[in-house]
Amino acid sequence: MKASIGVGLIGTGYMGKCHALARNSVKPVFGSGPQPRLVHLAEVNAAIAQTKADEFGFAKATGDWRELIADPEVDVVSVTTPNAFHAEMAIAALEAGKHVWCEKPMAVALADAERMAAVAKASGKVAVLGYNYIQNPLVRHIGALLEQGAIGSVNHVRLEMDEDFMADPEALFYWKSEASSGYGALDDFGVHPLSLLHVLFGSVARVFAHLAKPYPTRPTKEGTARAVETFDIASVLFEMGRRDQWRHGAQPLGPGPQGAHCAADFRVQGLDCL
Ligand SMILES: NC(=O)c1ccc[n+]([C@@H]2O[C@H](COP(=O)([O-])OP(=O)(O)OC[C@H]3O[C@@H](n4cnc5c(N)ncnc54)[C@H](O)[C@@H]3O)[C@@H](O)[C@H]2O)c1
């Protein structure tokens, strides 16, 4: 077993910082075992990369993510860039023989996600996606209770998730407002309840979705207004496929009322429980 694991981090915004903090917490949380070494960090230019490398404790910095991927000291790459880059960066890292932790949503197009899955499978490397809720011990406990029949034969599930970071109509237009990032609430944070639904209740047979755009334009930092290309609200109704008798509804919603920074509600209804 290796004594340490060389980490590369691409993107240093909200989630990049989380990944850096988490890598630095491995020893206090897990104790002995291979420890992460913060080897190489990439950003949009060399100056930002150097500043963030100093802040987060990375040895090397680059304004070109391909240099990080070519670095033989890097064993695992964290991809924490905007969604549109996930497929290209994760595939390049896997093809270079690196393990990958790529943030959610996996990709913005099904074809990209399928390519990523195929490359990951062929690489034999560990490839993880940032659906972090499904790793939560609480969720695993819910899974165990469901398996034991504590809620009986499940006939309906309702999931809601509110995030208020775009609830303010004056919040600036940014990459999550662009169509290149995907659909908006659905693949931004709606994917978390969707991942729970998938892990706890199996595959989806049919789906009906409604997306809404409460604020059609947003101000830009240049002082103009720009048309919003994504949808801040998503409501989805699913029919689950794994067990024919099950019917589930799931509604990832957003933006919630201001003040509901991140609220998740999860209700499961069943018959003949223990
Ligand atoms: N798992 C979760 O709960 C969770 C939470 C928030 C965000 N995310 C995901 O994390 C990803 C990043 O989101 P965020 O909120 O941190 O965004 P962010 O805008 O805060 O950070 C993105 C960073 O990537 C950098 N970047 C952009 N293009 C780059 C390039 N070509 N090379 C190197 N760096 C580049 C930007 O400069 C920025 O620092 C998104 O895919 C998002 O969906 C996951």
The ligand as a Gaussian input file, in Angstrom:
#p B3LYP/6-31G(d) Opt

LIG

0 1
 N      -21.463000      17.953000      -4.083000
 C      -22.069000      19.082000      -3.768000
 O      -22.889000      19.152000      -2.863000
 C      -21.747000      20.327000      -4.578000
 C      -22.016000      21.591000      -4.029000
 C      -21.697000      22.723000      -4.805000
 C      -21.167000      22.595000      -6.078000
 N      -20.936000      21.335000      -6.597000
 C      -20.390000      21.175000      -7.951000
 O      -19.016000      21.575000      -7.942000
 C      -18.686000      22.174000      -9.210000
 C      -18.112000      23.559000      -8.954000
 O      -19.106000      24.341000      -8.329000
 P      -18.702000      25.580000      -7.414000
 O      -19.933000      26.003000      -6.715000
 O      -17.476000      25.251000      -6.639000
 O      -18.344000      26.653000      -8.552000
 P      -17.411000      27.918000      -8.408000
 O      -17.807000      28.844000      -9.490000
 O      -17.411000      28.429000      -6.993000
 O      -15.948000      27.341000      -8.687000
 C      -15.546000      26.847000      -9.946000
 C      -14.034000      27.100000     -10.057000
 O      -13.548000      26.477000     -11.251000
 C      -12.617000      27.362000     -11.841000
 N      -12.481000      27.043000     -13.262000
 C      -13.346000      27.321000     -14.268000
 N      -12.856000      26.879000     -15.440000
 C      -11.654000      26.322000     -15.178000
 C      -10.650000      25.710000     -15.982000
 N      -10.805000      25.583000     -17.306000
 N       -9.516000      25.261000     -15.369000
 C       -9.349000      25.387000     -14.036000
 N      -10.261000      25.972000     -13.213000
 C      -11.408000      26.425000     -13.771000
 C      -13.201000      28.758000     -11.581000
 O      -12.228000      29.793000     -11.723000
 C      -13.699000      28.597000     -10.143000
 O      -12.701000      28.890000      -9.186000
 C      -19.991000      22.216000     -10.024000
 O      -20.002000      21.139000     -10.929000
 C      -21.082000      22.062000      -8.990000
 O      -22.235000      21.435000      -9.489000
 C      -21.188000      20.220000      -5.863000

